[in-house]
Amino acid sequence: MNDMTPGFVVTKPKDWETDQEVRWCPGCGDYAILKAVQRTMPELGVRPENTVFVSGIGCSSRFPYYMETYGFHTIHGRAPAVATGVKLANPELDVWIITGDGDALSIGGNHTMHLLRRNLDCQLLLFNNEIYGLTKGQYSPTSRVGTQSPSTPFGSVDRPANPCAFALGAGARFVARGIDVHKNLVGVLKAAHAHKGTSFVEIFQNCIVYNDDVFAPFTEKAKAAEAQMWVEHGKPLTFAGGTKGLALDPATLTLQVVAADDPGVLVHDRANRAIAHALVEMPFGTFPMALGVIYEDPAPTFESAVVAQNAQVAAGKTPDLAKLLAKGQTWMVEKEPRVE
């Protein structure tokens, strides 16, 4: 018997794999994310039979077929609604939502927003490849200006949505970023799972067929050290091999790049919402790409509030289904006294 934390369940990555053939395009970043999740689950010490993966529509949404857990492959943009129902029906379940930039930010934008503001205890993994892959390469809400696709043959004129900025604006209490093939993705997933509430994780995922190497300026090995900044709570915001850092320009209240030994270099405080906004909205090129846990500030969860309210309403009452059915088709809410 291993000496583990009470409740810790010992599993192996293979225990989380199904017998289904994994069907994505050869070289798709989804394979790397799937393997990262399957490596992460044993480190969490959770039970497959207590875990649920819920997806919408898109390449990423085949995910539940490949996880040896309960799963729902739902309809376009509605995974948050189904996941909310699952969590309310059984708050003890460990719920993961798998979605893409089109599924979550286009037809599902309103559902994603309400999930984040309600703060349901779940993990939402948004695979961002800046394209609609399943429907053959149309531009998506995150596609950059100028993106040529079957639906924008002369180049997109839309300004792209920023998933992490959207999440912060919707009231998310945990916002993080990762890269499909990066070794740090497992650590990000573990941090997301440890957070009590909705954990929003944007994962930059390469679509090898319709948008290949769109993230290469910061994911290529030769450019990673200069272009990536993995933030860590309590550590200076530095990058480029520790030679550069980020400071606050007092005149404009915006970030600026300075030498790493500058006394104004900021120390990452993941509970600082204003700095989190600045980090996710840094224009890449002038600034590095911020990665890791960018924001975390826990708050009470939606399902805990619902459970507490139901318990309060039911206190001292005896369930009587026959009486309920005999009441007829109408009911009345007693008007509360008006407070002047």
N, C-alpha and C positions, 0 to 999 in steps of 0.2 A: 504493500500500500504506500503510495507516494505521500510525502508530507506536503500537502497543498493547503491553500487557503480553504476554509470551510465552504462547501458549495462548489468548489472548482471541479470541473469535469474534464478528465483526461481524454483527448481525442487526437487524431492525426489529420493532416490535410486530406488524405485519401477518404476519411470518414465523411467529408463534406462534398465529395464528388459523386455525381450520379452516373448511371450507365448510358446516358444520352450522348449521342455524337455532338460535339461542340461545332456549331455551324456558323462561323463568321468567315469573312474573306481572309485568306492567308496573309499574315502580317498585320492584321487588325489589332489595334491597341486594346480591344476588349479582352483578348486572351490574357494579356498581362494583368489587367485589373481583376479578372476572374481568379487567376492564380494568387494574386495578392490577397484577395478576400479569403480564399481557401486556406492560405497560410496564416491569416490573421485569426480565424475562428478558434483554432486550438489554443492560441495564446490568451484568448479571452476566457477560456474555461467555461464556455456555455454549452447548452445541449441542443443538438440538431432538432429534436422533437419539440423544443420550446422556441424555435426560431422561425420567422416568416419573412420571405422575400416577396415584395410586391412591385410590379412593374407596369408601365403603361404600354406605349407602342413605339417601336423603333428598333434599330439594331441592338442597342443595349438591353432592350426589354426582353430578350430571350434568356436573360440571366437566371430567372427562377428555375428554368428547366435543368440547369447545370449545378444547382445547389441541392444537396441531399437534406432538404428541410421542407417545411410547408411553403407553398408559393402560390401567388396569383398573378397571372398574366392578364391584365385588365384592359381597359379601353383608353383611347388617346387622351392623355392629360389628366386622367382621373385616378391615377395611382394614389395620390394623397388622400382622396376621399375614401377609397377602399381601405387604405392603411389606418385611417382614423377609426373606421368601423371595427376593424380587427382589434385595435388597441383598446377601444372602449368596451368591446365584448369580453376581452380578457387582458387586463392591464399587465399581467405577468409575462406576456409574450414579448420576445425580443424582435422588434419590427425594423426591417430595412427596406428602403424604397430605392429602386433603381430606375433612373430616368435619363433623358438626353436633353440637349439644349433646345431642340424643337418641341419635344413632348412637354417639358416643364415650363418653358418660357413663352410658348405660342398659345396653342389651344389650352394648355394646362396652366397658364400664367396665374389665373385667379385662384386655382386650387393650391398651387405652390405658395402663393402669398398668404392664404388663410391658414395653411398648415404652419407656416413660420410664425405668424403672429399669435396663433393659439399655443404654440410651443408643446406640441405632442411629443412624447418621449419616443423618438425613433431616429434612425440614421438615414439621411437622404443623400445619395451619391448621384451627382449630376455629371454624366459623361459629356464633355464639351469637345466636339470635333469641328464646330463652326460650319456644319453642313447637314442637310438631310440625306443620310446615307441609304436608309432602307428604301426610300422612294426615288432613288437614282440621281442624287446630287443637286437638288434645288438648294438655293441659299436659305439660311436659317436666321433666327433672331440674333444670333451671335456672329454671323458672317460679317467680315469687314467691308467697308466701303470699297467698291471696285471689284468685289468677288464676281467672277463670271460663272454662270451656271445655266442649266436649261431654263430656269425661270427668270434669270437676269443675264441674258446673252451679251449685253453691252456693259455689264458691270452693275453691281448693286449700288443704289444711291442712299440706302438706309444707313443710319448710324446704328452700330451694333449695340445690343444690350450687354451689360456687364453683370454676369450672374452673381458675383459676390456683392456688388453694390446693390443689386436688386434685393438680395437676401437681407443685408443690413437695413435697407430702407423699409423692408416688410416687418422688421422687428426680430430677426433671427438672433438667438443668444449664443450660437456657436457657428463660426464661419471659418472654413479652412480650404486650402488648395493643395493639390498634388499633381503628379505626372504619372501617366500610365505605366511606364517602364522604370520609374525611379525606385531605388531601394527604400527611400523614406516613406513611401506610400503606406506601408504596413503600420508605421508609427502614427501616421495621421489617422488611419482607420481606428487604431486602438484608442487614440485620444477622443475621437468622435463617439465611440461606444461608451467610454467612461463618462461622458457628459450626460447629465440628466436633463432631457429636453430635446428639441429638434436640433440635430447636428447636420449642418449643411456643408457638404464637401464637393467642391468643383474639381473634377479630374480632367486635365488636358489629355485628350485621347486622339491619337493619330488615325485618320481615315485614309488608308493607303490607296484607295481607289479614287475617291472624289476630292480629297483635300490633303493630299500627301505632303508632309513636311511643313505644314502651315505654322507649326510651333518650333520649327528647327532653329530659328534665331536664338532661342533660349534653352532648347533641349539637346542640341548636338553636343557631344562630349567636348569638342574643342572650344565651345562657347559657354558651356554651363557655368564654369567658375566665375566668369565675368558677369553673366547675365542672370543668374539665379541668386535669390536671397532667401534662404531658409530661416524664418524667424523663430526665435525661441524665447519664451517668457523669462524676463529678468536678464537677458543678454543684450549687448549693444546691437543695433541694426546696422550690420556691416556686410559687405559682399566683396567680390573681386579678390578672393583670397585674403580677406581681412585688411585690404589696403584702402577701401572706400567705405563711407558710412552715410547715414541719412540724418540730417538735422532740420530743425524747424526755422524757417525764415520768419523772423518776428514782424517784418513789415507786411508780408502778404499772408501769413499763417498757412504757408504751404511748405511741402518738403523740398529740400535741396540736397544735392550730392556734395559731400565734403570729404576731406581726408579722414581716415579712420582714427587718427590721433587728435582730431578736433574736439575740444571740450564740449561742444554742443551736440555731439552724436547722441541720438536718442536711445534709450534702453526700452526694449519691447515690453509693453504692458498690455497683455491680451484683453484686459477689461476696459481699455481706453477706446471707446467707440469712435471718437473723432479721428484718432490716429489710424484705426482700422479702416475707416472710410478713405483716408488719404493713401494708405498702403494699397488698397485694391484698385484705386483709380489712378495710380501712377502711370503716366504714358510710357510704354515700353520703348526702349531705345535710349532715351534720355535717362531713364531709371531702370533698375533691374525688375525682374518679375518676382513679386512677393509670394512665398510659398510656405506651407506649414499651417499651424494654428494661428490665424490672424486675429481672431476675436473670440472670447469666451467670457460670458457673464451670466451664470445660471439664474433661473427664475422658476417659480412653481410651474408644474406641467399642467396641460389641459386635462388629461385623464384623471389626475389626482383631484382636481377641482370638481370634476363631474362625479367621481366616486364619493367624495365628501358631501356634496350637495344631495345626492341620492340617499345617502345614509341619514342625513339630517331630516329630509322630508319623510323618510320611512320610519323614523324613530317612534316607538310607542304604538305603531299601527300593525294590524294583523292582515296579511294578504288574504283577499277574498275574491277570487276570480268570478264566482257566480254573481256576487253583488255588483261587480264592475260591469258584467255583461247585462245585468238587469237595469242598469241606469239609463239605457236608451242611447239615442244618438247625439244628445246635446250635453254640454257641460259648461260650467261658468267659473271664471277666475274672479275671486273676490277682489274688489278694488281696494288697494292700500290707501290709508289716510294720506292726504296730500300734506307735504311738509312745506310750509311757507318760509 
